[in-house]
Amino acid sequence: MSPATSARLRLALAAFLFSTGGAAIKAAAFTGWQIAGFRSGVAALVLWLLAPGARRAWTWRVFLVGAAYAATLVLFVLANRLTTSANTIFLQSTAPLYVMLLAPWLLHERVRPADLGFMAVVAIGLTLFFVGAEAPHATAPDPARGNLLAAGSGVTWALTVCGLRWMGSRDGDGSSAMAAVVVGNLLAFAAALPLALPLGPHPARDWGVIVYLGAFQIGVAYMLVTSALRWLPALEASIILLIEPALNPLWAWAVQGEVPGSFALAGGAIILGATTLRTWIDARGRPAPEPAGSG
């Protein structure tokens, strides 16, 4: 098997693991704060053990970017507990819109005329999530509040991406980026812990879900992405990682019977379609935008 083929398989497996997050978060009988905290605690430990580069280069930049990533991790979990998995992942996928708004100030990157069209299309998709009112149900008890938190996770993920690009321009081996992932998980654990206690009794099944989320849905998945990206063009990697938002709602439907609303599906289709098109256009002239798999 060629290195490129192996990298494609690793990246597809990572996207597959990322995509299970929404259904798994809903499956555990913990509060959102408990899942956010313990998932990140397990992930930090796993990445600390598997990624030697993450144990060094803990600069103030790492903590700054880690804080944005920690906010993304917590908001993603809290949103998943309140609204549908589809709404959560699609709204987080609006991050490129905010990257474009932030990049001129944070990264001194120029916004092109074509980018303005992309921003308008994504904004239309975003608006559809807040048209009408979705009825609450067992797996999405407060869709309106959950949608707001999910939209917030798109903003904090955009800040994370800008921070990783900023550090990447100063770091040749990627160790600071992985360190930021570890620090972000540690900060998420520390921030959520006071609201996660007291814990109370929980069956082994619930703890198994937490271990899966931290060790595999975050830890192993990030290791797979890191090992695969250096073998693939940015366009191909970004397209493969779109497996995550495509599969995420299907897992929630298969496991919890969760069906997103028609406006949410239309908005998600617009957001993912626009992101795919922009990725293809970017690959022809400059590196593609950030990979998916934030939450």
C-alpha positions in Angstrom: 0.0 0.0 0.0 1.4 3.4 -1.0 1.9 6.1 1.7 -0.8 8.3 0.0 -3.4 5.4 0.1 -2.5 4.7 3.7 -2.9 8.4 4.6 -6.4 8.5 2.9 -7.5 5.5 4.9 -6.2 7.1 8.2 -7.9 10.4 7.4 -11.2 8.6 6.5 -11.0 6.7 9.8 -10.4 9.9 11.7 -13.4 11.6 10.0 -15.5 8.5 10.9 -14.4 8.7 14.5 -15.1 12.5 14.6 -18.6 11.9 13.2 -19.7 9.6 16.0 -19.3 12.4 18.6 -22.9 13.7 18.4 -24.6 10.3 18.9 -22.1 9.3 21.6 -22.6 12.5 23.6 -26.3 12.0 23.6 -26.0 8.3 24.6 -24.4 8.9 28.1 -26.6 9.6 31.0 -24.3 12.4 32.2 -25.0 16.2 32.2 -23.4 18.2 29.4 -20.8 19.7 31.7 -19.8 16.2 33.0 -19.4 14.9 29.4 -17.5 18.0 28.3 -15.1 17.8 31.3 -14.4 14.1 31.5 -14.2 13.6 27.7 -11.5 16.3 27.5 -9.7 14.9 30.6 -9.4 11.5 28.9 -8.4 13.1 25.6 -5.6 15.2 27.2 -4.2 12.1 28.9 -4.3 10.0 25.7 -2.7 12.8 23.6 -0.1 13.4 26.2 0.9 9.8 26.0 0.7 9.3 22.3 2.2 12.6 21.1 5.7 13.4 22.5 5.7 16.8 20.7 2.7 17.8 22.8 4.7 17.6 26.0 6.9 20.6 25.1 6.6 24.1 23.6 4.0 25.2 26.1 4.3 28.9 25.4 1.8 31.6 26.1 0.7 31.2 22.4 -0.2 27.6 23.1 -2.4 28.6 26.1 -4.1 31.4 24.1 -5.0 29.1 21.3 -5.8 26.3 23.7 -8.4 28.5 25.4 -10.2 29.0 22.2 -10.2 25.3 21.5 -11.4 24.6 25.1 -14.4 26.8 24.5 -15.1 24.9 21.2 -15.0 21.6 23.0 -17.4 22.7 25.8 -19.8 24.5 23.5 -19.9 21.5 21.1 -21.0 19.1 23.9 -23.5 21.5 25.5 -25.1 22.2 22.1 -25.3 18.5 21.3 -27.3 18.0 24.6 -29.8 20.7 23.7 -30.3 20.5 19.9 -29.9 17.9 17.2 -26.6 16.5 16.2 -27.2 17.7 12.7 -27.8 21.3 13.8 -24.7 21.2 16.0 -22.2 20.0 13.4 -23.7 22.1 10.6 -23.6 25.3 12.7 -20.0 24.6 13.7 -19.2 24.1 10.1 -19.9 27.9 9.5 -16.4 28.5 11.0 -14.9 29.4 7.6 -17.2 32.4 7.5 -15.8 33.7 10.8 -12.2 32.8 9.7 -12.7 35.2 6.7 -14.0 37.9 9.0 -11.2 37.5 11.5 -8.2 36.7 9.1 -7.6 40.3 7.9 -7.2 41.5 11.5 -5.6 38.5 13.2 -3.5 37.1 10.3 -3.3 40.0 7.9 -4.7 37.8 5.2 -6.5 39.6 2.4 -10.2 38.9 1.7 -10.8 38.3 -2.0 -14.0 39.3 -3.9 -14.9 35.6 -4.3 -14.7 35.2 -0.5 -17.5 37.7 -0.1 -19.8 35.5 -2.2 -18.9 32.6 -0.1 -19.6 34.5 3.1 -23.1 35.6 1.8 -24.0 32.0 0.9 -22.9 30.6 4.3 -24.8 33.4 6.0 -28.0 32.4 4.2 -27.4 28.8 5.4 -26.8 30.0 8.9 -30.0 32.0 8.9 -32.1 29.0 8.0 -31.4 27.4 11.4 -33.1 30.2 13.1 -36.2 30.3 10.8 -39.3 29.0 12.5 -39.2 27.0 15.8 -38.2 23.4 16.1 -40.3 21.4 18.5 -38.3 20.1 21.5 -38.0 16.3 21.9 -36.1 13.8 24.0 -32.7 14.2 22.4 -33.0 17.9 21.7 -34.9 19.5 24.6 -34.0 23.1 23.9 -33.2 23.5 20.2 -33.2 27.3 20.2 -30.5 27.6 23.0 -28.6 24.7 21.5 -28.5 26.3 18.1 -27.0 29.5 19.7 -24.3 27.5 21.5 -23.5 25.6 18.3 -23.2 28.8 16.4 -20.9 30.0 19.2 -18.7 26.9 18.7 -18.3 27.9 15.1 -16.9 31.3 16.2 -14.5 29.7 18.7 -13.4 27.1 16.2 -12.6 29.9 13.8 -10.5 31.5 16.5 -8.8 28.2 17.1 -8.0 27.8 13.4 -6.6 31.4 13.1 -4.5 30.6 16.2 -3.2 27.4 14.7 -2.3 29.1 11.5 -0.6 31.8 13.5 1.5 29.3 15.4 2.1 27.3 12.3 4.0 30.2 10.7 6.4 30.0 13.7 6.6 26.3 14.2 8.0 23.9 11.6 7.3 20.5 13.2 3.7 21.0 14.3 4.5 20.4 18.0 2.9 23.6 19.2 -0.3 22.8 17.4 -0.6 19.4 19.1 0.4 21.1 22.4 -2.5 23.5 21.9 -4.9 20.6 21.5 -3.6 19.0 24.7 -3.8 22.3 26.6 -7.3 23.0 25.2 -8.5 19.7 26.5 -6.9 20.3 29.9 -8.6 23.8 30.1 -11.9 22.3 29.1 -11.6 19.7 31.8 -10.7 22.3 34.4 -13.5 24.7 33.4 -16.2 22.0 33.3 -15.2 20.2 36.5 -16.8 22.6 39.1 -20.1 22.3 37.2 -19.7 18.5 36.8 -19.7 17.8 40.5 -21.2 16.2 42.5 -21.0 13.2 40.2 -23.4 10.6 41.6 -23.5 6.9 40.6 -23.3 5.9 36.9 -23.2 2.5 35.3 -20.1 1.3 33.5 -21.7 1.8 30.2 -21.8 5.6 30.7 -18.1 5.6 31.7 -17.4 3.5 28.6 -18.9 6.2 26.5 -16.8 8.9 28.1 -13.6 6.8 27.6 -14.5 6.3 23.9 -15.2 10.0 23.4 -11.9 11.1 24.9 -9.6 8.3 23.8 -10.9 7.6 20.3 -13.3 10.3 19.1 -10.7 13.0 20.0 -7.4 11.4 20.9 -6.9 8.7 18.3 -8.7 10.7 15.7 -6.3 13.7 16.1 -3.3 11.4 15.9 -4.6 9.9 12.6 -5.2 13.4 11.2 -1.7 14.6 12.2 0.0 11.5 10.6 -2.0 11.7 7.4 -2.0 15.3 6.5 1.7 15.5 5.4 1.0 12.9 2.7 -2.0 14.4 1.0 -2.9 17.6 -0.9 -4.9 20.1 1.2 -7.9 19.8 -1.2 -8.1 16.0 -0.9 -7.7 16.1 2.8 -10.4 18.7 3.3 -12.8 16.7 1.1 -12.2 13.4 3.0 -12.8 15.2 6.3 -16.2 16.2 5.1 -17.2 12.7 6.0 -17.7 14.0 9.5 -20.5 16.4 8.9 -22.1 14.0 6.4 -22.2 11.1 8.8 -22.8 12.9 12.0 -26.6 13.3 11.5 -26.9 9.7 10.2 -25.4 8.3 13.5 -27.8 10.3 15.5 -30.7 9.1 13.4 -29.5 5.4 13.6 -28.8 5.5 17.4 -31.4 7.9 18.8 -33.9 8.2 15.9 -33.2 11.9 15.7 -34.5 13.7 12.6 -33.5 17.3 12.0 -35.9 19.8 10.7 -36.3 20.7 7.0 -34.8 24.2 7.4 -31.8 22.7 9.3 -31.2 20.2 6.5 -31.4 22.9 3.9 -29.1 25.2 5.8 -26.6 22.3 6.4 -26.7 21.4 2.7 -26.0 25.1 1.7 -23.1 25.4 4.3 -21.4 22.1 3.3 -21.9 22.8 -0.4 -20.4 26.3 -0.2 -17.5 25.0 1.9 -16.7 22.2 -0.6 -16.8 24.6 -3.5 -14.6 27.2 -1.7 -12.1 24.4 -0.8 -11.9 23.4 -4.4 -11.4 27.0 -5.5 -8.8 27.7 -2.8 -6.8 24.6 -3.8 -6.3 26.1 -7.2 -4.7 29.2 -5.9 -3.6 28.8 -2.2 -3.8 26.3 0.6 -7.2 25.0 1.5 -8.9 26.1 4.7 -8.9 24.3 8.0 -9.8 20.7 8.3 -13.0 19.7 10.0 -13.1 17.6 13.1 -13.2 20.3 15.7 -15.6 18.9 18.2 
